[in-house]
Amino acid sequence: MAIPVAVVAGAVLTGTGLVGAREVRAERWVDASPQEVWEVLTRPDRTGDPFLVRLDGELVEGATLGITVQPVDGDAMDFSPVVLEVSPGEELRWRGTFGVRGIVDGVHVWELEEVDGGTQIVQSERFTGVAVPFLGGMLDGTQAGFEAQLEWVAEQVGSD
């Protein structure tokens, strides 16, 4: 059986076998309760959200969502992630794949923590798979999208 060149290159570049990994992360404190932030992050109406422009489906563990993300300076992409964890006002976690599982997989997390009378929002996604070493520019757009989205959340809850 022939091993695709991308698989071999990914293994050589990462030095971790046949899987590369990278995390994208953004944080922001807002002057609002975790519940107020949760309501903005999870509402179906994404009007004005510069990154997650569509969020369809039930937020229950095991459910499949329909999402569309719009990375900064990139093309919109549709995904059907599976919800892994739902803790209203605290954490939402899902896993999506790009194409076939193992090529590029991502576990996306929103964590909300009450801090100093407001909420610290941490948004992260850990990407794994053989193609991850080749996604530098796309993941940079994801980073910028996360940051823009957290600014949008702040505006939605009336925080400066």
Backbone hydrogen bonds, N-H to C=O, Kabsch-Sander energy under -0.5 kcal/mol:
donor,donor_aa,acceptor,acceptor_aa,energy
7,V,4,P,-0.6
8,V,4,P,-1.8
9,A,5,V,-3.1
10,G,6,A,-2.5
11,A,7,V,-2.1
12,V,8,V,-2.4
13,L,9,A,-2.9
14,T,10,G,-2.1
15,G,11,A,-1.8
20,G,129,G,-1.8
22,R,127,F,-2.2
24,V,125,E,-2.6
26,A,123,Q,-2.5
28,R,121,I,-2.0
30,V,119,T,-2.5
32,A,30,V,-1.8
37,V,33,S,-2.1
38,W,34,P,-2.7
39,E,35,Q,-2.2
40,V,36,E,-1.5
41,L,37,V,-2.8
42,T,38,W,-2.3
43,R,39,E,-0.7
43,R,40,V,-0.6
46,R,44,P,-0.9
49,D,46,R,-2.7
53,V,51,F,-1.2
53,V,68,T,-1.6
54,R,68,T,-1.3
56,D,66,G,-3.0
60,V,58,E,-1.7
62,G,83,V,-2.9
63,A,60,V,-2.3
65,L,63,A,-0.5
65,L,81,P,-2.9
66,G,56,D,-2.5
67,I,65,L,-0.5
67,I,79,F,-2.5
68,T,54,R,-1.6
69,V,77,M,-2.6
70,Q,51,F,-2.6
72,V,141,G,-1.6
74,G,71,P,-1.9
77,M,69,V,-2.5
79,F,67,I,-2.6
82,V,95,R,-2.7
83,V,63,A,-2.9
84,L,93,R,-2.9
85,E,93,R,-1.9
87,S,91,E,-3.1
90,E,87,S,-2.7
91,E,87,S,-2.3
92,L,110,W,-2.0
93,R,85,E,-2.4
94,W,108,H,-2.1
95,R,82,V,-2.4
96,G,106,G,-2.8
98,F,104,V,-2.8
99,G,97,T,-0.7
103,I,100,V,-2.0
104,V,100,V,-0.6
105,D,128,T,-3.3
106,G,96,G,-2.7
107,V,126,R,-1.8
108,H,94,W,-2.5
108,H,106,G,-0.6
109,V,124,S,-3.1
110,W,92,L,-2.4
111,E,122,V,-2.8
112,L,90,E,-3.3
113,E,120,Q,-1.9
115,V,118,G,-1.9
118,G,115,V,-2.3
119,T,30,V,-2.7
120,Q,113,E,-3.2
121,I,28,R,-3.3
121,I,119,T,-0.6
122,V,111,E,-2.5
122,V,120,Q,-0.5
123,Q,26,A,-2.9
123,Q,121,I,-0.5
124,S,109,V,-2.5
125,E,24,V,-2.3
126,R,107,V,-2.0
127,F,22,R,-3.4
127,F,125,E,-0.7
128,T,105,D,-2.6
129,G,20,G,-1.7
130,V,102,G,-2.1
131,A,103,I,-2.4
132,V,103,I,-0.5
132,V,129,G,-1.0
134,F,131,A,-1.9
135,L,132,V,-2.0
139,L,135,L,-2.8
140,D,136,G,-1.8
141,G,137,G,-1.7
142,T,138,M,-1.5
143,Q,139,L,-2.3
144,A,140,D,-2.2
145,G,141,G,-2.0
146,F,142,T,-2.6
147,E,143,Q,-2.2
148,A,144,A,-2.4
149,Q,145,G,-2.5
150,L,146,F,-2.3
151,E,147,E,-1.6
152,W,148,A,-2.0
153,V,149,Q,-2.5
154,A,150,L,-2.2
155,E,151,E,-2.1
156,Q,152,W,-2.4
157,V,153,V,-1.9
158,G,155,E,-1.1
159,S,154,A,-3.1
